[in-house]
Amino acid sequence: MDQTVEKKEVQFSEGAMAEIRRYISHYPEGRQKSAILPILHIAQAEFGGWVSPEVMDKVAEILNILPIEVYEVATFYTMFNLKPVGKHVLEVCRTGPCMLRGSDQLIEHLENRLGCKVGETSADGNFTLKTVECLASCGTGPMLQVREKFYENLDPASADQMLEELKASTVRKPWEENY
């Protein structure tokens, strides 16, 4: 019996590859591994908000390094998702200052509104709810981050408004026009 598993071929778009080449060009020959963090960000944006083992293997191939070197980085940083996520990843700050300003209540409200717990994705696939360590917005908590955008001083009403805006939004990749 053949025990081989067919791997999916991972291909970056031309726009993503142009951005990857741009980052690699910032480093001397033989030091392209230094571009691993921005390239993992590109990979995550390109492939649905997460990096699969196949995507990490492709990053290793592009950088001419061992796959384990990519796995080490991707598994160390919580900003990289290692399993499929929703269209929008809600990263709620859970540290002391935000907690004192109501992050626990915000998380509870979001769980009830989305119908999923922290670490899960809503049934419609729009939202993944995560908690994270300090996002350096201590004076404006409770707050959360979606991609590069902060949502601060959140209460149930402003959180609901944010969710509606996100549902109606289009996710663009940084290398696309009108980002």
N, C-alpha and C positions, 0 to 999 in steps of 0.2 A: 504494500500500500504506500502510495506517495504521500509523504508528510510535509511537503513544501507548501508554503503559504504565499500566494501571489500578492506582491506589494503594489499598492496604487502608485502610479507615476505622479509626482508632484511637479507642477510647472507654475512658476510665477508669471504674472502678466508682464508685458513689456514695460509698463509704467513702474511696476514694483522693481523689476530688474534694473531699470535706469537709476532708481533711487538707491538700490543696493550697491551698484557700481560707484555711485557718487560717494557713498559712505566709505567704501573700501579705498577709494582714491585719496582719502585723507590720511592714510597710514603708509609707512614705508613698505617696500616689497618684503615679504616674509613676516610682516606684522599685521596682516589682514584680520587676524583673530580679534584685534582690538575693536573691530566694528560689530562684534557679536550682539551687543545689547540693542543698538538701533535696528539691526537686521532681524532680530527676534520680534521687535515691535512691528516691523513691516510684515513679517510672516504672519503674526497674529492678526493684523488688520486684513491681510490678503485672504486668509483662510478661515473666515467666520468667527474671529474673536478668540481662537485657541490655537495651540501648537501641538499637533499630533506627533507621534514618533516619526512618521514618514516626513513630516515637514521639518522636524529637527534634523533628520538625516540629510535632507536637501540643503539646509543651512550649512551643515558640516561639509558637504560636498562643495558648495560655493566658496566657503572659506578655506578649503583644503586642510581641514583639521579632522580629528577623530569624532565620531558621533557622541561619544561619552563626554567630550568637552562641551558640547552644546547642551546635553542633558543636565550636566552639572550646573550650568548657568540657569537654564529654564526652570529647574526644580528648586533652585535656591531662592529666586525672587518671586514673591507672591503676585507681582504684576503680570506674570505670564500664566495663562489658564491652560491646564493640561487635560481638560475635558471640555466637551462642547458647552457653550454658554448661550444665553439669550442675546437678542439683538443689542440690548443695552445692559451693561453690567453696572449695577448700583453698588458702589463701594462706600459703606457708611463708616465714618470714623467712630471708634468705640472706646477711645482712651479717656482718661479722667476728665479733662475740661469739657469735652462734648457730652460725656455721661452726666456731668453735673448740670448741663444745660438741656438734657432731655433726649439723648441719643437712644436710650433703652426704649422710651416711649415711641420714638420715631421708627425704630426697628420693628416693634410690635405692630404699629400702624401699617407699615409697609408689608409685613407678613400677612396681615389680615386682608389688606387691599389686593395684594398679588396672589394670594392663595398658595403661598410657598414659604418655606422656612429659610433661614440663612443657609447658604450653600446650595440652594436649589434654584431651579428655573421655573418661571410661571408656565401654566399649561398652554398659553398661547405662544410661548417661545419668545416673547418680547423682552422679558426681564430676568436677570440673574441677580440675586441678592447676596452680597458678601459683606463681611465686616473686615475692617483694616485698621492698622495702627495709625498713629497721628498723621494727619494730612496738612499740618501746619496752618490751621485756620482756627486756632483755639478761641479767639474772641468772637467768632461768628457761628459757633455751634448751636444746635446740632447741625451737622453738614454731611454732605456726601459728594462723591466725585463720579462722573460718568465720562469716560475717556479723559479729555483734557479740561473739562468744565467742572467748576465747583458750584454747588447749590448750597447756599448758606442760610442760617437763621430759619431752618425749616420747622414748620408746624404741620399738623395734618392737612390743613387747607392748601398751603403752599406745596406740600409734597404731592397732593392729588393733582394740582395744576401742573407740576413738573412731569408727572407720569403721563398726563394727557398730551402735553407738548412732545414728549419723547415718542409716544406711540405714533404721532403724526409726522415725525421727522424722518428724514432720509439720512442714512449713515454714509458719509463720504470718506474716502481714503485720502491721506495727506498728499499723495502725489497726483490726485485727480484735480481737474479744474474746479473752481468754485468751492474749494475746501473751506 
